[in-house]
Amino acid sequence: MSGILEQNILSLNEEGLLADVLGFETNEVARTAQGALLHTHSGHEFIDFTSGIAVHACGHNHPEVVQAIVQQAREVLHVSDIMRHPPQLELADWMRRRFAEILPGDPFTFLLLNSGSESIDAAVKLALRATGRSRLAAFEGAFHGRTILATALSRSKTIHWQSCSALVDLLRSNIYHAPAPRCSGCQNRSSAPCCLQGMEEYLKQHGADTAAIVFEAQQGEGGYVPLEPAMAQELQKMARKYGVLLIADEIQTGWGRTGKWFGFEYLGIEPDIVVFGKAVGGGLPLAGVAARKPLMDQWLPGEHGTTFGGNPLSCAAGLAALTIMHRDGLVERAAVLGEAVRKRLSAMKGSCGIADVRGRGLMIGIELRDANGKPDYAACDAVKLRARDKGLLLLTCGAKIGSAHADNSCLRVLPALNVSEEMLWKGIEILESALRGD
């Protein structure tokens, strides 16, 4: 790009053309990206430990993904739901074979959409349709998306719903939020709210009216808190007892991020509906709902729809990305590298405000608390900015709803699953330096 055009881009960036409501992490403008590196129009280079918020499992602009997009663009760009297309069918077939390995039994079928939030809405609609019930349950600390229904199901940050609370509260009159699953700090039920106890009490009253429980195998925006297997298995027993469907929100945890194809694989449970997104599109917008065919067939044709969902380019890119992950053993690699990263960072617990290092695979949270044991959101932001100044992109997370039980403040470690070990450890060194305040 010529210097004149580059200067024009930087000028446009200062004109307020894009709504600030998205909360852009930086004022940079991306120029090129490859693998784990991002280059900007202002001349900066960053190691990317955000992966586009857990999207780029194969890194930025993997050549095989790019080639799949280019090839498909020459054939069919868009047909909507007027007819099916080959990338859609090939991707669904690939996913069906993976699901058959993970959850044997009746085959899975798929509804391909655009985003995770949209897919949460669809999954809930399916559960309501299949059960004929009217209520839902979820957890404090949960994040399921930004549509109105997904916002009502979520409860990770007050800012997410405060501007539309009148409508959200109406929806929440039919949604129960159990206490946040914080099992490591909940051994004594008399001193901390228990998610299972709360859910059990709710189901005793409303189980016959509840269509589904929506859960994350590892809470994302809520603070990268993995569910404990024993807790999840008890939750499944409760759901089965009352005929309630389990909806696994695997939007961020799914497709290898946690060191298994799906986070629920750690838990020893079988969800009825799986919602997926982010990494499945190889960098393009793609998400969806998976359910066994007898359940998905409860819907009538036309009860749900999409203009762009499962579009040819996204499906082609997604199939290429998933094929790479399977062929190159990136899921297993994420488990090994994630364990090494957690072990190294855990050595800093008790210093630099680090209260905990947790997560599975390459979905790692570093929790910071102040001297009084309270979530230190400001410290997380300061570490993030110091890391950025040193050339590392990080994100924060953590519930902020005014609950001593749920609230926490974390830094996220989210590199690509195929990040080179040299780049991974270089990024970790920068992170450690930023934590120390060097």
For each residue, the residues with C-beta under 8 A, 3 or more apart:
1: 5 6 9 31
2: 5 6
3: 6 7
4: 7 8
5: 1 2 8 9
6: 1 2 3 9 10 41
7: 3 4 10 11
8: 4 5 11 12
9: 1 5 6 12 13 29 41
10: 6 7 13 14 29 41 42
11: 7 8 14 15
12: 8 9 15 17
13: 9 10 17 27 29 41
14: 10 11
15: 11 12
16: 20
17: 12 13
18: 22 24
19: 22
20: 16 23 24
21:
22: 18 19
23: 20
24: 18 20 27
25: 50 393 395
26: 388 393
27: 13 24
28: 40 41 42 44
29: 9 10 13 40 41 42
30: 33 38 39 40 41
31: 1 39 40 41
32: 38 39
33: 30 37 38 39 48 60 61
34: 37 59 60 61
35: 59 60 61 416 418 419 420 423
36: 47 48 59 60 415 416 419 420 423 424 427
37: 33 34 45 46 47 48 60 423
38: 30 32 33 45 46 48 60 393
39: 30 31 32 33 43 44 45 46
40: 28 29 30 31 43 44 45 46
41: 6 9 10 13 28 29 30 31
42: 10 28 29
43: 39 40
44: 28 39 40 391
45: 37 38 39 40 391
46: 37 38 39 40 388 391 392 393
47: 36 37 391 392 393 423 426 427 430
48: 33 36 37 38 51 52 56 60 393 415 416
49: 392 393 394 395 412 413 414 415 427 431
50: 25 53 393 394 395 412 414
51: 48 54 55 56 57 59 414 415 416
52: 48 55 56 60 283
53: 50 252 278 395 414
54: 51 57 252 257 278 279 363 414
55: 51 52 278 279 281 283
56: 48 51 52 59 60 279 283 416
57: 51 54 255 256 257 279 321 325 330 416 417 418
58: 62 65 282 321 324 325 330 416 417 418
59: 34 35 36 51 56 62 416 418 419
60: 33 34 35 36 37 38 48 52 56 283 416
61: 33 34 35 65 66 283
62: 58 59 65 66 282 320 321 324 418
63: 66 67
64: 67 68 320 323 324
65: 58 61 62 68 69 282 283 317 320 321 324
66: 61 62 63 69 70
67: 63 64 70 71 320
68: 64 65 71 72 282 316 317 319 320
69: 65 66 72 73 284 313 316 317
70: 66 67 73 74
71: 67 68 74 75 316
72: 68 69 75 76 77 87 312 313 316 317
73: 69 70 77 313
74: 70 71
75: 71 72 312
76: 72 79 85 312
77: 72 73 311 312 313
78: 308 311 312
79: 76 82 83 85 312
80: 306 307 308
81: 305 306 307
82: 79
83: 79
84: 88 89
85: 76 79 88 89 312 315
86: 89 90 312
87: 72 90 91 312 313 315 316 319
88: 84 85 91 92 112 310 312 315
89: 84 85 86 92 93
90: 86 87 93 94 315 319
91: 87 88 94 95 112 315 318 319 322
92: 88 89 95 96 109 110 112
93: 89 90 96 97
94: 90 91 97 98 319 322 323
95: 91 92 98 99 108 110 290 322
96: 92 93 99 100 107 108 109 110
97: 93 94 100 101
98: 94 95 101 102 261 326
99: 95 96 102 103 107 108 274 290
100: 96 97 103 104 107 108
101: 97 98 104
102: 98 99 261 262 265
103: 99 100 108 270
104: 100 101
105: 292
106: 292 293 294
107: 96 99 100 292 293
108: 95 96 99 100 103 290 291 292 293
109: 92 96 290 291 292 293 296 297
110: 92 95 96 288 289 290
111: 119 122 126 288 289 296 304 309
112: 88 91 92 286 287 288 306 309 310 315
113: 118 119 122 286 287 288 289 306 309 310
114: 118 285 286 287 306 308 309
115: 118 119 145 277 285 287
116: 119 120 144 145 150 249 251 252 275 276 277 278 287
117: 120 121 144 145 146 147 150
118: 113 114 115 121 122 145 147 287 306 309
119: 111 113 115 116 122 123 251 275 276 277 287 288 289
120: 116 117 123 124 144 145 147 149 150 153 214 249 251 275
121: 117 118 124 125 145 147 149 150
122: 111 113 118 119 125 126 289 304
123: 119 120 126 127 212 214 247 273 275 289
124: 120 121 127 128 136 149 153 211 212 214 247
125: 121 122 128 129 303 304
126: 111 122 123 129 130 273 289 291 295 296 298 299 304
127: 123 124 130 131 133 136 211 212 245 247 272 273
128: 124 125 131 132 133 134 211 212
129: 125 126 132 298 299 303
130: 126 127 211 245 295 298
131: 127 128 211 212 243 244 245
132: 128 129
133: 127 128 208 209 210 211
134: 128 174 209 211
135: 174 175 176 206 209 210 211
136: 124 127 153 174 175 176 210 211 212 213 214
137: 175 176 177 178 199 202 203 210 212 213 214 244
138: 142 144 153 154 155 175 176 177 178 213 214 215
139: 142 155 177 178 179 180 181 195 215 216 219
140: 155 177 178 179 180 222 399 401 403 405 406
141: 155 156 180 181 182 219 222 223 225 399 401 406
142: 138 139 153 154 155 156 177 214 215 216 219 222 249
143: 154 156 157 160 216 219 220 221 222
144: 116 117 120 138 150 153 154 214 216 249 251
145: 115 116 117 118 120 121 150 151 153 154 251
146: 117 150 151 160
147: 117 118 120 121 150 151
148: 151 152 164 167 168 171
149: 120 121 124 152 153 171
150: 116 117 120 121 144 145 146 147 153 154
151: 145 146 147 148 154 160 161 164 168
152: 148 149 161 168 171 172 175
153: 120 124 136 138 142 144 145 149 150 175 214
154: 138 142 143 144 145 150 151 160 161 221
155: 138 139 140 141 142 177 399 401 406
156: 141 142 143 160 219 221 222 399 400 401
157: 143 160 221 399 400 401
158: 161 162 400 401 402
159: 162 400
160: 143 146 151 154 156 157
161: 151 152 154 158 164 165 168
162: 158 159 165
163:
164: 148 151 161 167 168
165: 161 162 168 169
166: 169 170
167: 148 164 170 171
168: 148 151 152 161 164 165 171 172
169: 165 166 172 173
170: 166 167 173
171: 148 149 152 167 168 174 175
172: 152 168 169 175 177
173: 169 170
174: 134 135 136 171
175: 135 136 137 138 152 153 171 172
176: 135 136 137 138 199 202 206 210
177: 137 138 139 140 142 155 172
178: 137 138 139 140 181 195 196 198 199 202
179: 139 140 182 193 194 195 197 198 405 406
180: 139 140 141 193 195 219 222 225 399 403 405 406
181: 139 141 178 195 219 225 227 228 231
182: 141 179 185 186 192 195 225 405 406
183: 186 187 195 227 228 230 231
184: 187 228
185: 182 192 405
186: 182 183 189 192 193 194 195
187: 183 184
188: 191 192
189: 186 192 194 197
190:
191: 188
192: 182 185 186 188 189 405
193: 179 180 186 197 198 405
194: 179 186 189 197 198
195: 139 178 179 180 181 182 183 186 198 199 231
196: 178 199 200 231 234 235 238
197: 179 189 193 194 200 201
198: 178 179 193 194 195 201 202
199: 137 176 178 195 196 202 203 213 235 238
200: 196 197 203 204 238
201: 197 198 204 205
202: 137 176 178 198 199 205 206 207 210
203: 137 199 200 206 207 210 238 241 242 244
204: 200 201 207
205: 201 202
206: 135 176 202 203 209 210
207: 202 203 204 210 241 242 243 244
208: 133 242 243
209: 133 134 135 206
210: 133 135 136 137 176 202 203 206 207 213 242 244
211: 124 127 128 130 131 133 134 135 136 244 245
212: 123 124 127 128 131 136 137 244 245 246 247 272 273
213: 136 137 138 199 210 235 239 244 245 246 247
214: 120 123 124 136 137 138 142 144 153 247 249
215: 138 139 142 227 232 235 246 247 248 249
216: 139 142 143 144 219 220 222 227 248 249 250 252 253 263
217: 226 227 232 248 250 253 258 262 263 264 266 267
218: 224 225 226 227 252 253 258 263 359 360 363
219: 139 141 142 143 156 180 181 216 222 223 224 225 226 227 399
220: 143 216 224 251 252 253 397
221: 143 154 156 157 397 398 399
222: 140 141 142 143 156 180 216 219 225 397 398 399 406 408
223: 141 219 365 367 397 398 399 408 409 410
224: 218 219 220 358 359 363 364 365 397 410 412
225: 141 180 181 182 218 219 222 358 365 408
226: 217 218 219 263 266 358 359 360
227: 181 183 215 216 217 218 219 231 232 267
228: 181 183 184 231 232
229: 232 233 266 267 268
230: 183 233 234
231: 181 183 195 196 227 228 234 235
232: 215 217 227 228 229 235 236 264 267 268 269
233: 229 230 236 237 267 268 269
234: 196 230 231 237 238
235: 196 199 213 215 231 232 238 239 246 269
236: 232 233 239 240 246 269 270
237: 233 234 240 241
238: 196 199 200 203 234 235 241 242 244
239: 213 235 236 242 244 245 246
240: 236 237 243 244
241: 203 207 237 238
242: 203 207 208 210 238 239
243: 131 207 208 240
244: 131 137 203 207 210 211 212 213 238 239 240
245: 127 130 131 211 212 213 239 272 273
246: 212 213 215 235 236 239 269 270 271 272 273
247: 123 124 127 212 213 214 215 271 272 273 274 275
248: 215 216 217 262 263 264 271 273 274 275
249: 116 120 142 144 214 215 216 275
250: 216 217 253 254 255 262 263 264 274 275 276
251: 116 119 120 144 145 220 254 275 276 277 278 287
252: 53 54 116 216 218 220 257 277 278 363
253: 216 217 218 220 250 257 258 262 263 360 363
254: 250 251 257 261 262 263 274 276 277 278 279 280
255: 57 250 261 262 276 278 279 280 322 325
256: 57 259 260 261 279 325 330 331 334 361 417
257: 54 57 252 253 254 263 278 279 334 361 362 363 414 417
258: 217 218 253 262 263 266 334 335 338 359 360 361 362 363
259: 256 331 332 334 335 336 338 360 361 362
260: 256 263 265 266 331 335 360 361
261: 98 102 254 255 256 265 331
262: 102 217 248 250 253 254 255 258 265 274
263: 216 217 218 226 248 250 253 254 257 258 260 266 267 360
264: 217 232 248 250 267 269 271 274
265: 102 260 261 262
266: 217 226 229 258 260 263 360
267: 217 227 229 232 233 263 264
268: 229 232 233
269: 232 233 235 236 246 264
270: 103 236 246
271: 246 247 248 264 274
272: 127 212 245 246 247 291 292 295
273: 123 126 127 212 245 246 247 248 289 290 291 295
274: 99 247 248 250 254 262 264 271 289 290 291
275: 116 119 120 123 247 248 249 250 251 287 288 289 290
276: 116 119 250 251 254 255 280 287 288 289 290
277: 115 116 119 251 252 254 280 281 286 287 288
278: 53 54 55 116 251 252 254 255 257 281 287
279: 54 55 56 57 254 255 256 257 282 321
280: 254 255 276 277 286 287 288 318 321 322
281: 55 277 278 284 285 286 287 314 317 318 321
282: 58 62 65 68 279 286 314 317 318 319 320 321 322
283: 52 55 56 60 61 65 317 321
284: 69 281 313 314 317 318
285: 114 115 281 308 311 314
286: 112 113 114 277 280 281 282 310 311 314 315 317 318
287: 112 113 114 115 116 118 119 251 275 276 277 278 280 281 309
288: 110 111 112 113 119 275 276 277 280 309 310
289: 110 111 113 119 122 123 126 273 274 275 276 296
290: 95 99 108 109 110 273 274 275 276
291: 108 109 126 272 273 274 295 296
292: 105 106 107 108 109 272 295 296
293: 106 107 108 109 296 297
294: 106 297 298
295: 126 130 272 273 291 292 298
296: 109 111 126 289 291 292 293 299
297: 109 293 294
298: 126 129 130 294 295
299: 126 129 296 303 304
300: 303
301:
302: 305
303: 125 129 299 300
304: 111 122 125 126 299
305: 81 302
306: 80 81 112 113 114 118 309 310
307: 80 81
308: 78 80 114 285 311
309: 111 112 113 114 118 287 288 306
310: 88 112 113 286 288 306 314 315
311: 77 78 285 286 308 314 315
312: 72 75 76 77 78 79 85 86 87 88 315 316
313: 69 72 73 77 87 284 316 317
314: 281 282 284 285 286 310 311 317 318
315: 85 87 88 90 91 112 286 310 311 312 318 319
316: 68 69 71 72 87 312 313 319 320
317: 65 68 69 72 281 282 283 284 286 313 314 320 321
318: 91 280 281 282 284 286 314 315 321 322
319: 68 87 90 91 94 282 315 316 322 323
320: 62 64 65 67 68 282 316 317 323 324
321: 57 58 62 65 279 280 281 282 283 317 318 324 325
322: 91 94 95 255 280 282 318 319 325 326
323: 64 94 319 320 326 327
324: 58 62 64 65 320 321 327 328 330 418
325: 57 58 255 256 321 322 328 330 331 417
326: 98 322 323 329 331
327: 323 324
328: 324 325 333 418
329: 326 332 333
330: 57 58 256 324 325 333 334 417 418
331: 256 259 260 261 325 326 334 335 361 417
332: 259 329 335 336
333: 328 329 330 336 337 417 418
334: 256 257 258 259 330 331 337 338 361 362 417
335: 258 259 260 331 332 338 339 360 361
336: 259 332 333 339 340
337: 333 334 340 341 362 419 421 424
338: 258 259 334 335 341 342 359 360 361 362 363 364
339: 335 336 342 343
340: 336 337 343 344
341: 337 338 344 345 362 364 413 424 428
342: 338 339 345 346 357 358 359 364
343: 339 340 346 347
344: 340 341 347 428
345: 341 342 348 354 357 364 366 413 428 431 432
346: 342 343 349 357
347: 343 344
348: 345 351 352 354 357 432 435
349: 346 354 355 356 357
350: 354
351: 348 354
352: 348 368 435 436 437
353: 368 369 370 376 379
354: 345 348 349 350 351 357 366 367 368 435
355: 349 367 368 369 373
356: 349 365 366 367
357: 342 345 346 348 349 354 364 365 366 367
358: 224 225 226 342 364 365 367
359: 218 224 226 258 338 342 363 364 365 413
360: 218 226 253 258 259 260 263 266 335 338 363
361: 256 257 258 259 260 331 334 335 338
362: 257 258 259 334 337 338 341 413 414 415 417
363: 54 218 224 252 253 257 258 338 359 360 412 413 414
364: 224 338 341 342 345 357 358 359 412 413 414
365: 223 224 225 356 357 358 359 397 410 411 412 413
366: 345 354 356 357 410 411 413 435
367: 223 354 355 356 357 358 398 408 409 410
368: 352 353 354 355 375 376 379 380 383 409 410 411
369: 353 355 373 374 375 376 408 409
370: 353 373 374 375 376 379
371:
372:
373: 355 369 370
374: 369 370
375: 368 369 370 398 400 407 408 409
376: 353 368 369 370 379 380 409
377: 380 381 396 398 400 409
378: 381 382
379: 353 368 370 376 382 383 409
380: 368 376 377 383 384 396 398 409 410 411
381: 377 378 384 385 396
382: 378 379 385 386
383: 368 379 380 386 387 394 411 431 434 435
384: 380 381 387 388 394 395 396 411 434
385: 381 382 388 389
386: 382 383 389 390 433 434 437
387: 383 384 390 392 393 394 430 431 434
388: 26 46 384 385 391 392 393 394
389: 385 386
390: 386 387 430 433 434
391: 44 45 46 47 388 430
392: 46 47 49 387 388 427 430 431 434
393: 25 26 38 46 47 48 49 50 387 388
394: 49 50 383 384 387 388 411 412 413 431
395: 25 49 50 53 384 411 412 414
396: 377 380 381 384 409 410 411 412
397: 220 221 222 223 224 365 410 412
398: 221 222 223 367 375 377 380 407 408 409 410
399: 140 141 155 156 157 180 219 221 222 223 403 406 407 408
400: 156 157 158 159 375 377 407 409
401: 140 141 155 156 157 158 406 407
402: 158 407
403: 140 180 399 406 407
404: 407
405: 140 179 180 182 185 192 193
406: 140 141 155 179 180 182 222 399 401 403
407: 375 398 399 400 401 402 403 404
408: 222 223 225 367 369 375 398 399
409: 223 367 368 369 375 376 377 379 380 396 398 400
410: 223 224 365 366 367 368 380 396 397 398
411: 365 366 368 380 383 384 394 395 396 431
412: 49 50 224 363 364 365 394 395 396 397
413: 49 341 345 359 362 363 364 365 366 394 428 431
414: 49 50 51 53 54 257 362 363 364 395
415: 36 48 49 51 362 419 423 424 427
416: 35 36 48 51 56 57 58 59 60 419
417: 57 58 256 257 325 330 331 333 334 362
418: 35 57 58 59 62 324 328 330 333
419: 35 36 59 337 415 416 423 424 427
420: 35 36 423 424
421: 337 424 425
422: 425 426
423: 35 36 37 47 415 419 420 426 427
424: 36 337 341 415 419 420 421 427 428
425: 421 422 428 429
426: 47 422 423 429 430
427: 36 47 49 392 415 419 423 424 430 431
428: 341 344 345 413 424 425 431 432
429: 425 426 432 433
430: 47 387 390 391 392 426 427 433 434
431: 49 345 383 387 392 394 411 413 427 428 434 435
432: 345 348 428 429 435 436
433: 386 390 429 430 436 438
434: 383 384 386 387 390 392 430 431 437 438
435: 348 352 354 366 383 431 432
436: 352 432 433
437: 352 386 434
438: 433 434
